[in-house]
Amino acid sequence: MAKLAWFGIVAFGAVFVSTLMFNSFPQEFLFPSGIVLIVSVALVIYLEGIIGAMEIPSVAGNVLSFARILAVGLVGTVIAFILNDLAFPSPDKGLLIILFLPLYIGGHVFNAFLAMFEALIQGARLNYVEFYSKFYECGGKEFSPFKFHKRFLRD
C-alpha cells in the first residue's frame, strides 16, 4: 500500500509539471491531482511514519539527478551544432572549408570524448550517491582501522 502512495506522489508531480510547463493536461486536472497528492502524503506518513515523510523531498532530488544527465546530453548536442556552424559558415566560402576541417574533426572528437566521459561520471555518481544509500543496510562490527589492541602488554 505504501508503494501505491509513493506512486500517487510521483503521478501528481508528472501531472503538475506537464500541465504547467507543457500544457499537456487541462488546468482542471490540477485539483484532482492535488487531492491525490494530499491522500498519498497522508498514506506515506501513516504507513511509513516520520521517516517516510522525510523521504518525500528525495523524489525531487532523484528527478533532478536524471535531469542533470539529460542536460549533459543536451549540451553535447548544442556543442555539435555550434561546431557545425563554425566549421561550415556558408557554402560560398570555398577554400575556408578546408581550413576549418581540422577544427570540425578535432571539435567533434573532443565532444565525443567529453560526452563519453560525462556519461561515465554521471552514471557512477547516480549509482554510488543516489542509489547506494537505498539498498545498503548497516551490519556487522564497527570498522576501526587504527585501534590499538593490547595483546602482549600489561596495564
N, CA, C and O atoms as a GROMACS GRO file, in nm:
protein
  620
    1MET      N    1   0.082  -0.120   0.000
    1MET     CA    2   0.000   0.000   0.000
    1MET      C    3   0.086   0.126   0.000
    1MET      O    4   0.050   0.227  -0.059
    2ALA      N    5   0.202   0.118   0.068
    2ALA     CA    6   0.291   0.234   0.071
    2ALA      C    7   0.347   0.264  -0.067
    2ALA      O    8   0.367   0.380  -0.102
    3LYS      N    9   0.373   0.159  -0.146
    3LYS     CA   10   0.423   0.180  -0.283
    3LYS      C   11   0.318   0.252  -0.367
    3LYS      O   12   0.353   0.336  -0.450
    4LEU      N   13   0.192   0.222  -0.346
    4LEU     CA   14   0.085   0.290  -0.418
    4LEU      C   15   0.079   0.438  -0.378
    4LEU      O   16   0.053   0.524  -0.462
    5ALA      N   17   0.104   0.467  -0.252
    5ALA     CA   18   0.106   0.606  -0.208
    5ALA      C   19   0.222   0.681  -0.272
    5ALA      O   20   0.206   0.796  -0.314
    6TRP      N   21   0.338   0.616  -0.282
    6TRP     CA   22   0.451   0.680  -0.349
    6TRP      C   23   0.420   0.703  -0.497
    6TRP      O   24   0.459   0.805  -0.554
    7PHE      N   25   0.351   0.608  -0.558
    7PHE     CA   26   0.312   0.625  -0.698
    7PHE      C   27   0.219   0.746  -0.713
    7PHE      O   28   0.228   0.818  -0.812
    8GLY      N   29   0.131   0.768  -0.617
    8GLY     CA   30   0.043   0.885  -0.621
    8GLY      C   31   0.120   1.015  -0.616
    8GLY      O   32   0.084   1.112  -0.683
    9ILE      N   33   0.227   1.019  -0.536
    9ILE     CA   34   0.310   1.140  -0.528
    9ILE      C   35   0.380   1.165  -0.660
    9ILE      O   36   0.384   1.278  -0.709
   10VAL      N   37   0.435   1.060  -0.719
   10VAL     CA   38   0.504   1.074  -0.848
   10VAL      C   39   0.404   1.112  -0.958
   10VAL      O   40   0.435   1.193  -1.045
   11ALA      N   41   0.284   1.053  -0.954
   11ALA     CA   42   0.182   1.086  -1.054
   11ALA      C   43   0.141   1.232  -1.043
   11ALA      O   44   0.121   1.299  -1.145
   12PHE      N   45   0.128   1.284  -0.921
   12PHE     CA   46   0.098   1.426  -0.905
   12PHE      C   47   0.208   1.511  -0.967
   12PHE      O   48   0.179   1.608  -1.038
   13GLY      N   49   0.333   1.476  -0.941
   13GLY     CA   50   0.444   1.553  -0.998
   13GLY      C   51   0.441   1.553  -1.149
   13GLY      O   52   0.467   1.655  -1.212
   14ALA      N   53   0.410   1.437  -1.209
   14ALA     CA   54   0.405   1.429  -1.355
   14ALA      C   55   0.292   1.516  -1.411
   14ALA      O   56   0.312   1.587  -1.509
   15VAL      N   57   0.176   1.509  -1.349
   15VAL     CA   58   0.063   1.591  -1.396
   15VAL      C   59   0.091   1.739  -1.374
   15VAL      O   60   0.061   1.821  -1.461
   16PHE      N   61   0.147   1.773  -1.260
   16PHE     CA   62   0.175   1.913  -1.227
   16PHE      C   63   0.274   1.974  -1.326
   16PHE      O   64   0.250   2.083  -1.380
   17VAL      N   65   0.384   1.905  -1.348
   17VAL     CA   66   0.487   1.958  -1.439
   17VAL      C   67   0.436   1.963  -1.582
   17VAL      O   68   0.456   2.062  -1.652
   18SER      N   69   0.370   1.857  -1.627
   18SER     CA   70   0.324   1.856  -1.766
   18SER      C   71   0.210   1.954  -1.790
   18SER      O   72   0.192   2.001  -1.902
   19THR      N   73   0.132   1.986  -1.688
   19THR     CA   74   0.025   2.085  -1.704
   19THR      C   75   0.080   2.226  -1.707
   19THR      O   76   0.044   2.305  -1.794
   20LEU      N   77   0.167   2.258  -1.612
   20LEU     CA   78   0.215   2.396  -1.602
   20LEU      C   79   0.324   2.429  -1.703
   20LEU      O   80   0.333   2.543  -1.749
   21MET      N   81   0.408   2.332  -1.739
   21MET     CA   82   0.518   2.362  -1.830
   21MET      C   83   0.483   2.335  -1.976
   21MET      O   84   0.525   2.410  -2.064
   22PHE      N   85   0.409   2.230  -2.002
   22PHE     CA   86   0.387   2.188  -2.140
   22PHE      C   87   0.242   2.196  -2.185
   22PHE      O   88   0.213   2.170  -2.302
   23ASN      N   89   0.151   2.232  -2.096
   23ASN     CA   90   0.007   2.236  -2.127
   23ASN      C   91  -0.043   2.104  -2.184
   23ASN      O   92  -0.126   2.102  -2.274
   24SER      N   93   0.008   1.993  -2.130
   24SER     CA   94  -0.034   1.861  -2.178
   24SER      C   95  -0.170   1.821  -2.125
   24SER      O   96  -0.244   1.747  -2.191
   25PHE      N   97  -0.205   1.869  -2.008
   25PHE     CA   98  -0.334   1.840  -1.948
   25PHE      C   99  -0.408   1.971  -1.927
   25PHE      O  100  -0.346   2.076  -1.915
   26PRO      N  101  -0.541   1.965  -1.923
   26PRO     CA  102  -0.616   2.088  -1.891
   26PRO      C  103  -0.590   2.130  -1.746
   26PRO      O  104  -0.553   2.048  -1.662
   27GLN      N  105  -0.610   2.256  -1.718
   27GLN     CA  106  -0.588   2.310  -1.584
   27GLN      C  107  -0.679   2.243  -1.481
   27GLN      O  108  -0.648   2.242  -1.362
   28GLU      N  109  -0.791   2.189  -1.525
   28GLU     CA  110  -0.886   2.126  -1.433
   28GLU      C  111  -0.828   1.999  -1.370
   28GLU      O  112  -0.881   1.952  -1.269
   29PHE      N  113  -0.722   1.943  -1.427
   29PHE     CA  114  -0.661   1.822  -1.371
   29PHE      C  115  -0.580   1.851  -1.246
   29PHE      O  116  -0.546   1.760  -1.171
   30LEU      N  117  -0.548   1.978  -1.222
   30LEU     CA  118  -0.463   2.011  -1.107
   30LEU      C  119  -0.533   1.987  -0.974
   30LEU      O  120  -0.470   1.939  -0.880
   31PHE      N  121  -0.661   2.018  -0.965
   31PHE     CA  122  -0.732   1.999  -0.838
   31PHE      C  123  -0.742   1.852  -0.800
   31PHE      O  124  -0.707   1.817  -0.687
   32PRO      N  125  -0.789   1.762  -0.890
   32PRO     CA  126  -0.792   1.620  -0.850
   32PRO      C  127  -0.654   1.562  -0.822
   32PRO      O  128  -0.638   1.478  -0.734
   33SER      N  129  -0.554   1.607  -0.898
   33SER     CA  130  -0.420   1.554  -0.870
   33SER      C  131  -0.367   1.609  -0.738
   33SER      O  132  -0.287   1.542  -0.672
   34GLY      N  133  -0.409   1.728  -0.698
   34GLY     CA  134  -0.373   1.781  -0.566
   34GLY      C  135  -0.435   1.698  -0.455
   34GLY      O  136  -0.373   1.676  -0.352
   35ILE      N  137  -0.559   1.653  -0.476
   35ILE     CA  138  -0.623   1.565  -0.378
   35ILE      C  139  -0.548   1.433  -0.369
   35ILE      O  140  -0.528   1.379  -0.260
   36VAL      N  141  -0.507   1.380  -0.485
   36VAL     CA  142  -0.427   1.257  -0.485
   36VAL      C  143  -0.297   1.278  -0.408
   36VAL      O  144  -0.253   1.189  -0.335
   37LEU      N  145  -0.235   1.395  -0.424
   37LEU     CA  146  -0.112   1.425  -0.351
   37LEU      C  147  -0.136   1.426  -0.200
   37LEU      O  148  -0.059   1.367  -0.125
   38ILE      N  149  -0.241   1.492  -0.157
   38ILE     CA  150  -0.270   1.501  -0.013
   38ILE      C  151  -0.298   1.363   0.046
   38ILE      O  152  -0.247   1.330   0.153
   39VAL      N  153  -0.378   1.284  -0.024
   39VAL     CA  154  -0.408   1.148   0.024
   39VAL      C  155  -0.281   1.063   0.024
   39VAL      O  156  -0.258   0.986   0.118
   40SER      N  157  -0.199   1.077  -0.079
   40SER     CA  158  -0.076   0.997  -0.087
   40SER      C  159   0.022   1.034   0.023
   40SER      O  160   0.083   0.945   0.083
   41VAL      N  161   0.038   1.163   0.049
   41VAL     CA  162   0.128   1.205   0.157
   41VAL      C  163   0.077   1.155   0.292
   41VAL      O  164   0.155   1.110   0.376
   42ALA      N  165  -0.054   1.163   0.313
   42ALA     CA  166  -0.111   1.113   0.438
   42ALA      C  167  -0.088   0.962   0.452
   42ALA      O  168  -0.057   0.914   0.561
   43LEU      N  169  -0.103   0.888   0.342
   43LEU     CA  170  -0.079   0.744   0.347
   43LEU      C  171   0.068   0.712   0.374
   43LEU      O  172   0.099   0.621   0.451
   44VAL      N  173   0.158   0.788   0.312
   44VAL     CA  174   0.301   0.764   0.336
   44VAL      C  175   0.334   0.789   0.483
   44VAL      O  176   0.406   0.711   0.544
   45ILE      N  177   0.282   0.897   0.538
   45ILE     CA  178   0.310   0.928   0.679
   45ILE      C  179   0.247   0.823   0.770
   45ILE      O  180   0.308   0.784   0.870
   46TYR      N  181   0.128   0.777   0.738
   46TYR     CA  182   0.060   0.678   0.820
   46TYR      C  183   0.131   0.542   0.813
   46TYR      O  184   0.150   0.476   0.915
   47LEU      N  185   0.171   0.501   0.692
   47LEU     CA  186   0.227   0.368   0.674
   47LEU      C  187   0.376   0.360   0.705
   47LEU      O  188   0.424   0.258   0.755
   48GLU      N  189   0.450   0.466   0.676
   48GLU     CA  190   0.595   0.461   0.694
   48GLU      C  191   0.645   0.548   0.808
   48GLU      O  192   0.763   0.544   0.843
   49GLY      N  193   0.558   0.627   0.867
   49GLY     CA  194   0.597   0.711   0.979
   49GLY      C  195   0.670   0.837   0.935
   49GLY      O  196   0.663   0.878   0.820
   50ILE      N  197   0.740   0.896   1.029
   50ILE     CA  198   0.808   1.022   1.004
   50ILE      C  199   0.923   1.004   0.905
   50ILE      O  200   0.958   1.098   0.833
   51ILE      N  201   0.982   0.886   0.900
   51ILE     CA  202   1.089   0.859   0.804
   51ILE      C  203   1.035   0.869   0.661
   51ILE      O  204   1.102   0.921   0.572
   52GLY      N  205   0.915   0.819   0.639
   52GLY     CA  206   0.853   0.830   0.507
   52GLY      C  207   0.829   0.974   0.468
   52GLY      O  208   0.847   1.012   0.353
   53ALA      N  209   0.787   1.055   0.566
   53ALA     CA  210   0.765   1.198   0.538
   53ALA      C  211   0.896   1.268   0.504
   53ALA      O  212   0.898   1.358   0.421
   54MET      N  213   1.004   1.226   0.568
   54MET     CA  214   1.133   1.287   0.538
   54MET      C  215   1.187   1.244   0.402
   54MET      O  216   1.273   1.312   0.346
   55GLU      N  217   1.139   1.133   0.349
   55GLU     CA  218   1.184   1.085   0.219
   55GLU      C  219   1.111   1.151   0.102
   55GLU      O  220   1.154   1.137  -0.013
   56ILE      N  221   1.002   1.221   0.128
   56ILE     CA  222   0.923   1.280   0.019
   56ILE      C  223   1.004   1.380  -0.064
   56ILE      O  224   0.996   1.375  -0.186
   57PRO      N  225   1.082   1.470  -0.004
   57PRO     CA  226   1.162   1.560  -0.088
   57PRO      C  227   1.269   1.490  -0.171
   57PRO      O  228   1.317   1.546  -0.269
   58SER      N  229   1.307   1.368  -0.133
   58SER     CA  230   1.408   1.297  -0.211
   58SER      C  231   1.359   1.259  -0.349
   58SER      O  232   1.439   1.233  -0.439
   59VAL      N  233   1.227   1.255  -0.369
   59VAL     CA  234   1.172   1.227  -0.502
   59VAL      C  235   1.215   1.337  -0.598
   59VAL      O  236   1.256   1.308  -0.711
   60ALA      N  237   1.207   1.461  -0.554
   60ALA     CA  238   1.251   1.572  -0.639
   60ALA      C  239   1.400   1.564  -0.664
   60ALA      O  240   1.446   1.594  -0.775
   61GLY      N  241   1.477   1.523  -0.566
   61GLY     CA  242   1.621   1.508  -0.585
   61GLY      C  243   1.654   1.402  -0.687
   61GLY      O  244   1.747   1.419  -0.767
   62ASN      N  245   1.580   1.291  -0.686
   62ASN     CA  246   1.603   1.186  -0.786
   62ASN      C  247   1.570   1.234  -0.926
   62ASN      O  248   1.642   1.205  -1.021
   63VAL      N  249   1.461   1.308  -0.938
   63VAL     CA  250   1.423   1.362  -1.070
   63VAL      C  251   1.529   1.459  -1.119
   63VAL      O  252   1.565   1.458  -1.237
   64LEU      N  253   1.580   1.543  -1.031
   64LEU     CA  254   1.683   1.639  -1.071
   64LEU      C  255   1.814   1.570  -1.107
   64LEU      O  256   1.889   1.620  -1.191
   65SER      N  257   1.842   1.456  -1.047
   65SER     CA  258   1.962   1.382  -1.084
   65SER      C  259   1.953   1.332  -1.227
   65SER      O  260   2.051   1.339  -1.302
   66PHE      N  261   1.838   1.282  -1.265
   66PHE     CA  262   1.822   1.239  -1.403
   66PHE      C  263   1.814   1.357  -1.498
   66PHE      O  264   1.855   1.346  -1.614
   67ALA      N  265   1.763   1.470  -1.451
   67ALA     CA  266   1.761   1.590  -1.535
   67ALA      C  267   1.903   1.638  -1.562
   67ALA      O  268   1.930   1.696  -1.667
   68ARG      N  269   1.993   1.616  -1.469
   68ARG     CA  270   2.134   1.652  -1.489
   68ARG      C  271   2.193   1.572  -1.604
   68ARG      O  272   2.267   1.626  -1.686
   69ILE      N  273   2.161   1.443  -1.612
   69ILE     CA  274   2.210   1.360  -1.722
   69ILE      C  275   2.149   1.407  -1.854
   69ILE      O  276   2.217   1.410  -1.956
   70LEU      N  277   2.022   1.445  -1.851
   70LEU     CA  278   1.958   1.500  -1.970
   70LEU      C  279   2.028   1.627  -2.015
   70LEU      O  280   2.049   1.647  -2.134
   71ALA      N  281   2.065   1.712  -1.921
   71ALA     CA  282   2.133   1.838  -1.954
   71ALA      C  283   2.270   1.811  -2.015
   71ALA      O  284   2.312   1.881  -2.108
   72VAL      N  285   2.341   1.711  -1.966
   72VAL     CA  286   2.472   1.677  -2.022
   72VAL      C  287   2.457   1.633  -2.168
   72VAL      O  288   2.536   1.672  -2.253
   73GLY      N  289   2.357   1.552  -2.195
   73GLY     CA  290   2.332   1.511  -2.334
   73GLY      C  291   2.293   1.627  -2.423
   73GLY      O  292   2.334   1.634  -2.538
   74LEU      N  293   2.214   1.716  -2.369
   74LEU     CA  294   2.171   1.833  -2.446
   74LEU      C  295   2.288   1.925  -2.476
   74LEU      O  296   2.296   1.981  -2.585
   75VAL      N  297   2.378   1.942  -2.381
   75VAL     CA  298   2.496   2.026  -2.403
   75VAL      C  299   2.584   1.967  -2.513
   75VAL      O  300   2.637   2.041  -2.596
   76GLY      N  301   2.600   1.836  -2.515
   76GLY     CA  302   2.677   1.773  -2.622
   76GLY      C  303   2.617   1.798  -2.759
   76GLY      O  304   2.690   1.819  -2.856
   77THR      N  305   2.486   1.797  -2.767
   77THR     CA  306   2.418   1.826  -2.894
   77THR      C  307   2.438   1.971  -2.935
   77THR      O  308   2.462   1.999  -3.052
   78VAL      N  309   2.428   2.062  -2.841
   78VAL     CA  310   2.446   2.204  -2.871
   78VAL      C  311   2.590   2.231  -2.916
   78VAL      O  312   2.612   2.309  -3.008
   79ILE      N  313   2.687   2.168  -2.850
   79ILE     CA  314   2.826   2.184  -2.892
   79ILE      C  315   2.845   2.134  -3.034
   79ILE      O  316   2.917   2.196  -3.113
   80ALA      N  317   2.782   2.022  -3.069
   80ALA     CA  318   2.793   1.970  -3.206
   80ALA      C  319   2.733   2.068  -3.307
   80ALA      O  320   2.791   2.089  -3.413
   81PHE      N  321   2.619   2.128  -3.276
   81PHE     CA  322   2.560   2.227  -3.366
   81PHE      C  323   2.651   2.348  -3.382
   81PHE      O  324   2.667   2.400  -3.493
   82ILE      N  325   2.710   2.394  -3.273
   82ILE     CA  326   2.800   2.510  -3.280
   82ILE      C  327   2.923   2.477  -3.364
   82ILE      O  328   2.967   2.560  -3.444
   83LEU      N  329   2.978   2.358  -3.345
   83LEU     CA  330   3.094   2.318  -3.427
   83LEU      C  331   3.058   2.311  -3.574
   83LEU      O  332   3.138   2.351  -3.659
   84ASN      N  333   2.940   2.262  -3.606
   84ASN     CA  334   2.898   2.257  -3.746
   84ASN      C  335   2.885   2.397  -3.804
   84ASN      O  336   2.924   2.420  -3.918
   85ASP      N  337   2.831   2.489  -3.727
   85ASP     CA  338   2.817   2.627  -3.776
   85ASP      C  339   2.952   2.696  -3.791
   85ASP      O  340   2.972   2.773  -3.884
   86LEU      N  341   3.045   2.668  -3.700
   86LEU     CA  342   3.178   2.729  -3.710
   86LEU      C  343   3.258   2.671  -3.826
   86LEU      O  344   3.325   2.745  -3.898
   87ALA      N  345   3.252   2.542  -3.843
   87ALA     CA  346   3.334   2.477  -3.945
   87ALA      C  347   3.284   2.504  -4.086
   87ALA      O  348   3.364   2.516  -4.179
   88PHE      N  349   3.156   2.515  -4.102
   88PHE     CA  350   3.099   2.539  -4.235
   88PHE      C  351   3.010   2.663  -4.230
   88PHE      O  352   2.888   2.651  -4.226
   89PRO      N  353   3.072   2.783  -4.229
   89PRO     CA  354   2.992   2.905  -4.213
   89PRO      C  355   2.893   2.928  -4.326
   89PRO      O  356   2.777   2.961  -4.301
   90SER      N  357   2.936   2.911  -4.449
   90SER     CA  358   2.844   2.923  -4.563
   90SER      C  359   2.907   2.851  -4.681
   90SER      O  360   3.029   2.837  -4.688
   91PRO      N  361   2.825   2.806  -4.774
   91PRO     CA  362   2.879   2.726  -4.886
   91PRO      C  363   2.965   2.808  -4.983
   91PRO      O  364   3.042   2.749  -5.059
   92ASP      N  365   2.955   2.939  -4.983
   92ASP     CA  366   3.029   3.018  -5.081
   92ASP      C  367   3.169   3.057  -5.034
   92ASP      O  368   3.233   3.139  -5.099
   93LYS      N  369   3.217   3.002  -4.925
   93LYS     CA  370   3.349   3.039  -4.872
   93LYS      C  371   3.463   2.966  -4.943
   93LYS      O  372   3.578   3.010  -4.933
   94GLY      N  373   3.437   2.860  -5.012
   94GLY     CA  374   3.539   2.794  -5.092
   94GLY      C  375   3.648   2.728  -5.009
   94GLY      O  376   3.622   2.630  -4.939
   95LEU      N  377   3.770   2.782  -5.017
   95LEU     CA  378   3.886   2.721  -4.952
   95LEU      C  379   3.884   2.732  -4.800
   95LEU      O  380   3.958   2.660  -4.733
   96LEU      N  381   3.802   2.820  -4.745
   96LEU     CA  382   3.793   2.829  -4.599
   96LEU      C  383   3.742   2.700  -4.537
   96LEU      O  384   3.772   2.668  -4.422
   97ILE      N  385   3.664   2.626  -4.613
   97ILE     CA  386   3.613   2.498  -4.563
   97ILE      C  387   3.729   2.404  -4.534
   97ILE      O  388   3.727   2.330  -4.437
   98ILE      N  389   3.831   2.407  -4.620
   98ILE     CA  390   3.949   2.322  -4.598
   98ILE      C  391   4.023   2.365  -4.472
   98ILE      O  392   4.076   2.280  -4.399
   99LEU      N  393   4.028   2.494  -4.445
   99LEU     CA  394   4.095   2.542  -4.325
   99LEU      C  395   4.019   2.506  -4.198
   99LEU      O  396   4.079   2.483  -4.093
  100PHE      N  397   3.887   2.502  -4.207
  100PHE     CA  398   3.806   2.471  -4.090
  100PHE      C  399   3.788   2.321  -4.067
  100PHE      O  400   3.734   2.280  -3.964
  101LEU      N  401   3.833   2.240  -4.161
  101LEU     CA  402   3.816   2.095  -4.148
  101LEU      C  403   3.886   2.039  -4.022
  101LEU      O  404   3.825   1.956  -3.955
  102PRO      N  405   4.010   2.079  -3.988
  102PRO     CA  406   4.069   2.028  -3.862
  102PRO      C  407   3.989   2.070  -3.738
  102PRO      O  408   3.977   1.992  -3.643
  103LEU      N  409   3.935   2.192  -3.738
  103LEU     CA  410   3.850   2.236  -3.627
  103LEU      C  411   3.726   2.147  -3.617
  103LEU      O  412   3.684   2.109  -3.508
  104TYR      N  413   3.670   2.116  -3.731
  104TYR     CA  414   3.549   2.033  -3.735
  104TYR      C  415   3.578   1.893  -3.680
  104TYR      O  416   3.506   1.845  -3.592
  105ILE      N  417   3.681   1.830  -3.730
  105ILE     CA  418   3.712   1.693  -3.688
  105ILE      C  419   3.758   1.691  -3.542
  105ILE      O  420   3.711   1.610  -3.462
  106GLY      N  421   3.851   1.780  -3.508
  106GLY     CA  422   3.901   1.784  -3.371
  106GLY      C  423   3.793   1.819  -3.270
  106GLY      O  424   3.788   1.762  -3.161
  107GLY      N  425   3.706   1.911  -3.306
  107GLY     CA  426   3.598   1.950  -3.217
  107GLY      C  427   3.500   1.837  -3.191
  107GLY      O  428   3.456   1.817  -3.078
  108HIS      N  429   3.467   1.764  -3.297
  108HIS     CA  430   3.372   1.654  -3.279
  108HIS      C  431   3.435   1.536  -3.204
  108HIS      O  432   3.367   1.468  -3.127
  109VAL      N  433   3.564   1.512  -3.226
  109VAL     CA  434   3.632   1.406  -3.149
  109VAL      C  435   3.635   1.445  -3.001
  109VAL      O  436   3.607   1.362  -2.914
  110PHE      N  437   3.668   1.571  -2.973
  110PHE     CA  438   3.669   1.618  -2.834
  110PHE      C  439   3.529   1.612  -2.773
  110PHE      O  440   3.514   1.573  -2.657
  111ASN      N  441   3.428   1.650  -2.850
  111ASN     CA  442   3.290   1.646  -2.800
  111ASN      C  443   3.247   1.502  -2.771
  111ASN      O  444   3.180   1.476  -2.671
  112ALA      N  445   3.285   1.408  -2.858
  112ALA     CA  446   3.250   1.268  -2.834
  112ALA      C  447   3.321   1.215  -2.709
  112ALA      O  448   3.260   1.144  -2.629
  113PHE      N  449   3.449   1.251  -2.692
  113PHE     CA  450   3.522   1.211  -2.571
  113PHE      C  451   3.457   1.270  -2.447
  113PHE      O  452   3.440   1.201  -2.346
  114LEU      N  453   3.422   1.398  -2.453
  114LEU     CA  454   3.360   1.465  -2.340
  114LEU      C  455   3.225   1.402  -2.305
  114LEU      O  456   3.192   1.385  -2.188
  115ALA      N  457   3.147   1.367  -2.407
  115ALA     CA  458   3.017   1.304  -2.383
  115ALA      C  459   3.033   1.167  -2.317
  115ALA      O  460   2.958   1.133  -2.225
  116MET      N  461   3.130   1.089  -2.364
  116MET     CA  462   3.151   0.957  -2.303
  116MET      C  463   3.201   0.970  -2.160
  116MET      O  464   3.158   0.896  -2.071
  117PHE      N  465   3.292   1.063  -2.136
  117PHE     CA  466   3.346   1.084  -2.002
  117PHE      C  467   3.237   1.131  -1.906
  117PHE      O  468   3.226   1.081  -1.794
  118GLU      N  469   3.156   1.226  -1.950
  118GLU     CA  470   3.048   1.278  -1.865
  118GLU      C  471   2.944   1.170  -1.836
  118GLU      O  472   2.893   1.162  -1.724
  119ALA      N  473   2.912   1.088  -1.935
  119ALA     CA  474   2.816   0.980  -1.911
  119ALA      C  475   2.870   0.882  -1.807
  119ALA      O  476   2.795   0.834  -1.723
  120LEU      N  477   2.998   0.853  -1.814
  120LEU     CA  478   3.060   0.764  -1.716
  120LEU      C  479   3.056   0.825  -1.577
  120LEU      O  480   3.018   0.758  -1.480
  121ILE      N  481   3.094   0.951  -1.566
  121ILE     CA  482   3.099   1.017  -1.436
  121ILE      C  483   2.958   1.031  -1.377
  121ILE      O  484   2.937   1.000  -1.259
  122GLN      N  485   2.863   1.077  -1.457
  122GLN     CA  486   2.727   1.098  -1.405
  122GLN      C  487   2.660   0.965  -1.371
  122GLN      O  488   2.588   0.956  -1.272
  123GLY      N  489   2.684   0.862  -1.452
  123GLY     CA  490   2.628   0.730  -1.421
  123GLY      C  491   2.684   0.673  -1.292
  123GLY      O  492   2.610   0.616  -1.212
  124ALA      N  493   2.814   0.688  -1.273
  124ALA     CA  494   2.876   0.640  -1.149
  124ALA      C  495   2.825   0.720  -1.030
  124ALA      O  496   2.799   0.663  -0.923
  125ARG      N  497   2.809   0.850  -1.047
  125ARG     CA  498   2.758   0.933  -0.938
  125ARG      C  499   2.616   0.892  -0.901
  125ARG      O  500   2.581   0.884  -0.783
  126LEU      N  501   2.534   0.865  -1.003
  126LEU     CA  502   2.397   0.820  -0.975
  126LEU      C  503   2.397   0.690  -0.897
  126LEU      O  504   2.322   0.674  -0.800
  127ASN      N  505   2.481   0.596  -0.938
  127ASN     CA  506   2.483   0.467  -0.869
  127ASN      C  507   2.532   0.479  -0.727
  127ASN      O  508   2.470   0.425  -0.635
  128TYR      N  509   2.642   0.547  -0.707
  128TYR     CA  510   2.703   0.549  -0.574
  128TYR      C  511   2.638   0.648  -0.480
  128TYR      O  512   2.620   0.617  -0.362
  129VAL      N  513   2.603   0.765  -0.528
  129VAL     CA  514   2.550   0.867  -0.438
  129VAL      C  515   2.399   0.851  -0.418
  129VAL      O  516   2.351   0.853  -0.305
  130GLU      N  517   2.326   0.835  -0.526
  130GLU     CA  518   2.180   0.833  -0.517
  130GLU      C  519   2.126   0.697  -0.474
  130GLU      O  520   2.043   0.690  -0.383
  131PHE      N  521   2.170   0.589  -0.538
  131PHE     CA  522   2.106   0.461  -0.518
  131PHE      C  523   2.174   0.374  -0.413
  131PHE      O  524   2.110   0.285  -0.357
  132TYR      N  525   2.300   0.397  -0.385
  132TYR     CA  526   2.371   0.313  -0.288
  132TYR      C  527   2.306   0.322  -0.150
  132TYR      O  528   2.299   0.222  -0.078
  133SER      N  529   2.261   0.440  -0.114
  133SER     CA  530   2.201   0.457   0.018
  133SER      C  531   2.065   0.389   0.029
  133SER      O  532   2.020   0.362   0.140
  134LYS      N  533   2.000   0.361  -0.081
  134LYS     CA  534   1.867   0.299  -0.076
  134LYS      C  535   1.874   0.148  -0.054
  134LYS      O  536   1.780   0.089  -0.001
  135PHE      N  537   1.984   0.085  -0.093
  135PHE     CA  538   1.993  -0.061  -0.086
  135PHE      C  539   2.097  -0.110   0.014
  135PHE      O  540   2.114  -0.231   0.030
  136TYR      N  541   2.164  -0.020   0.080
  136TYR     CA  542   2.270  -0.059   0.174
  136TYR      C  543   2.212  -0.067   0.314
  136TYR      O  544   2.143   0.024   0.360
  137GLU      N  545   2.241  -0.177   0.381
  137GLU     CA  546   2.199  -0.192   0.520
  137GLU      C  547   2.324  -0.212   0.605
  137GLU      O  548   2.410  -0.294   0.574
  138CYS      N  549   2.332  -0.136   0.712
  138CYS     CA  550   2.447  -0.149   0.801
  138CYS      C  551   2.437  -0.279   0.879
  138CYS      O  552   2.328  -0.328   0.907
  139GLY      N  553   2.548  -0.332   0.912
  139GLY     CA  554   2.550  -0.455   0.990
  139GLY      C  555   2.693  -0.495   1.020
  139GLY      O  556   2.787  -0.430   0.974
  140GLY      N  557   2.709  -0.599   1.096
  140GLY     CA  558   2.843  -0.645   1.128
  140GLY      C  559   2.902  -0.568   1.244
  140GLY      O  560   2.830  -0.515   1.328
  141LYS      N  561   3.035  -0.563   1.246
  141LYS     CA  562   3.100  -0.492   1.356
  141LYS      C  563   3.161  -0.362   1.305
  141LYS      O  564   3.186  -0.345   1.185
  142GLU      N  565   3.184  -0.273   1.395
  142GLU     CA  566   3.235  -0.141   1.362
  142GLU      C  567   3.377  -0.150   1.308
  142GLU      O  568   3.460  -0.224   1.361
  143PHE      N  569   3.404  -0.074   1.203
  143PHE     CA  570   3.536  -0.071   1.144
  143PHE      C  571   3.620   0.033   1.215
  143PHE      O  572   3.584   0.150   1.220
  144SER      N  573   3.732  -0.010   1.271
  144SER     CA  574   3.823   0.084   1.338
  144SER      C  575   3.966   0.045   1.301
  144SER      O  576   4.026  -0.038   1.369
  145PRO      N  577   4.020   0.102   1.195
  145PRO     CA  578   4.150   0.057   1.144
  145PRO      C  579   4.269   0.096   1.231
  145PRO      O  580   4.371   0.028   1.229
  146PHE      N  581   4.258   0.203   1.308
  146PHE     CA  582   4.372   0.249   1.386
  146PHE      C  583   4.352   0.225   1.535
  146PHE      O  584   4.405   0.300   1.618
  147LYS      N  585   4.279   0.125   1.568
  147LYS     CA  586   4.255   0.093   1.707
  147LYS      C  587   4.374   0.014   1.761
  147LYS      O  588   4.425  -0.078   1.696
  148PHE      N  589   4.417   0.050   1.879
  148PHE     CA  590   4.531  -0.016   1.940
  148PHE      C  591   4.482  -0.129   2.030
  148PHE      O  592   4.406  -0.107   2.124
  149HIS      N  593   4.526  -0.248   1.999
  149HIS     CA  594   4.491  -0.364   2.082
  149HIS      C  595   4.612  -0.401   2.168
  149HIS      O  596   4.722  -0.420   2.117
  150LYS      N  597   4.590  -0.410   2.298
  150LYS     CA  598   4.697  -0.451   2.390
  150LYS      C  599   4.693  -0.602   2.403
  150LYS      O  600   4.628  -0.656   2.492
  151ARG      N  601   4.762  -0.670   2.315
  151ARG     CA  602   4.762  -0.815   2.322
  151ARG      C  603   4.870  -0.867   2.416
  151ARG      O  604   4.847  -0.959   2.495
  152PHE      N  605   4.988  -0.809   2.407
  152PHE     CA  606   5.100  -0.864   2.481
  152PHE      C  607   5.151  -0.769   2.589
  152PHE      O  608   5.258  -0.791   2.645
  153LEU      N  609   5.077  -0.664   2.618
  153LEU     CA  610   5.120  -0.567   2.718
  153LEU      C  611   5.032  -0.578   2.841
  153LEU      O  612   4.915  -0.617   2.834
  154ARG      N  613   5.091  -0.544   2.955
  154ARG     CA  614   5.014  -0.543   3.078
  154ARG      C  615   4.988  -0.400   3.118
  154ARG      O  616   5.067  -0.310   3.090
  155ASP      N  617   4.876  -0.380   3.184
  155ASP     CA  618   4.843  -0.245   3.231
  155ASP      C  619   4.916  -0.211   3.357
  155ASP      O  620   4.899  -0.101   3.410
   0.00000   0.00000   0.00000
